[in-house]
Amino acid sequence: MSGPVIVCVGNLVYDEVFRVETLPSAGIKTGCTGYSERFGGPAATAAVAICRLGGQAAFWGRVGADAAGDLGIATLRGHGVDCAGVVVKPEGRTLRAIVFVDDRGERMIVSNRYSLAPDADGLPADGLEQAGVVLADTRWPAGAHIAFERAKAAGIPRVLDADGGSVADNQRLIEAADHVVFSSEGLRDHAGEGEPEALLRHCAGNGRTVFAVTCGSGGSLWLVDGVLAHVPAYRVAVRDTTGCGDVFHGAYAMALAEGRPPVEAARFASAVAALKAERGEGWNGMPDRASVEALMARGATG
């Protein structure tokens, strides 16, 4: 592995994944066509993606003192992620989620985000010396904010995966970041209903932070220095969209650390996320750089 370290701050989640023909609706019972157990979480998944692409990633997050936490740390390390910044909380429980994936690859997730205390106890006091970018999700706002403030003081770029969390916590993180990438749902939750461009401009105000929103097969919109750019998605046969946004953020942060400008970094991230959707298989389905470059060379975008 080479290049600067991308420090990924946030959640590790133990997932139970049920394959179903169609996503369940209220008031029905349905069987599953497949079942697996694996790990996820935005920041942890981003870290694995970075390592698979040939980069260096460190995960700063929390697990409970339980079998799932032990296995999660071991699995991260097996993928090449530096876990020196992981905090084991004896009074908590490793986060868990139920994931439904249908035959089109769409997913629905029910997660327990509150089995660990919300404080920042145990966050590493240092570890940013070799960092090229700090990437944080919104699932551990106390830890993410401190990491962003330290990175800001050191002149290190800060990327926020803006999906979930409270408006107040997220606004605090947005103000500490210089690249804010919303999911479509995350943008609506934070800024209300409306056209994505208008919502991005509302969030940006007169600041110079890069704001963007990912729109699945619709690609992504980027507001950079007041100029809007659309980055199309790559066309693939989708198997499972679980974790694709997390992979996108990790690849984007890695590309920034390598010196790519935001829109170019977004094109790279779009290709990585597309291949992840095509492959599925959780962390084991991460694409390598050669596969990503081959897809980009083909230029198969929607």
Rosetta blueprint (number, residue, H / E / L):
1 M L
2 S L
3 G L
4 P L
5 V E
6 I E
7 V E
8 C E
9 V E
10 G E
11 N L
12 L L
13 V E
14 Y E
15 D E
16 E E
17 V E
18 F E
19 R E
20 V L
21 E L
22 T L
23 L L
24 P L
25 S L
26 A L
27 G L
28 I L
29 K L
30 T L
31 G L
32 C L
33 T L
34 G E
35 Y E
36 S E
37 E E
38 R E
39 F E
40 G E
41 G L
42 P H
43 A H
44 A H
45 T H
46 A H
47 A H
48 V H
49 A H
50 I H
51 C H
52 R H
53 L L
54 G L
55 G L
56 Q E
57 A E
58 A E
59 F E
60 W E
61 G E
62 R E
63 V E
64 G E
65 A L
66 D L
67 A H
68 A H
69 G H
70 D H
71 L H
72 G H
73 I H
74 A H
75 T H
76 L H
77 R H
78 G H
79 H L
80 G L
81 V L
82 D E
83 C L
84 A L
85 G L
86 V L
87 V E
88 V E
89 K E
90 P L
91 E L
92 G L
93 R L
94 T L
95 L E
96 R E
97 A E
98 I E
99 V E
100 F E
101 V E
102 D L
103 D L
104 R L
105 G L
106 E L
107 R E
108 M E
109 I E
110 V E
111 S E
112 N E
113 R L
114 Y L
115 S L
116 L L
117 A L
118 P L
119 D L
120 A L
121 D L
122 G L
123 L L
124 P L
125 A L
126 D L
127 G L
128 L L
129 E L
130 Q L
131 A E
132 G E
133 V E
134 V E
135 L E
136 A E
137 D E
138 T L
139 R L
140 W L
141 P H
142 A H
143 G H
144 A H
145 H H
146 I H
147 A H
148 F H
149 E H
150 R H
151 A H
152 K H
153 A H
154 A L
155 G L
156 I L
157 P L
158 R E
159 V E
160 L E
161 D E
162 A E
163 D L
164 G L
165 G L
166 S L
167 V H
168 A H
169 D H
170 N H
171 Q H
172 R H
173 L H
174 I H
175 E H
176 A H
177 A L
178 D L
179 H E
180 V E
181 V E
182 F E
183 S E
184 S H
185 E H
186 G H
187 L H
188 R H
189 D H
190 H H
191 A H
192 G L
193 E L
194 G L
195 E L
196 P H
197 E H
198 A H
199 L H
200 L H
201 R H
202 H H
203 C H
204 A H
205 G L
206 N L
207 G L
208 R L
209 T L
210 V E
211 F E
212 A E
213 V E
214 T E
215 C L
216 G H
217 S H
218 G H
219 G L
220 S E
221 L E
222 W E
223 L E
224 V E
225 D L
226 G L
227 V E
228 L E
229 A E
230 H E
231 V E
232 P L
233 A L
234 Y E
235 R L
236 V L
237 A L
238 V L
239 R L
240 D L
241 T L
242 T L
243 G L
244 C H
245 G H
246 D H
247 V H
248 F H
249 H H
250 G H
251 A H
252 Y H
253 A H
254 M H
255 A H
256 L H
257 A H
258 E L
259 G L
260 R L
261 P L
262 P H
263 V H
264 E H
265 A H
266 A H
267 R H
268 F H
269 A H
270 S H
271 A H
272 V H
273 A H
274 A H
275 L H
276 K H
277 A H
278 E H
279 R H
280 G L
281 E L
282 G H
283 W H
284 N H
285 G H
286 M L
287 P L
288 D L
289 R H
290 A H
291 S H
292 V H
293 E H
294 A H
295 L H
296 M H
297 A H
298 R H
299 G L
300 A L
301 T E
302 G L
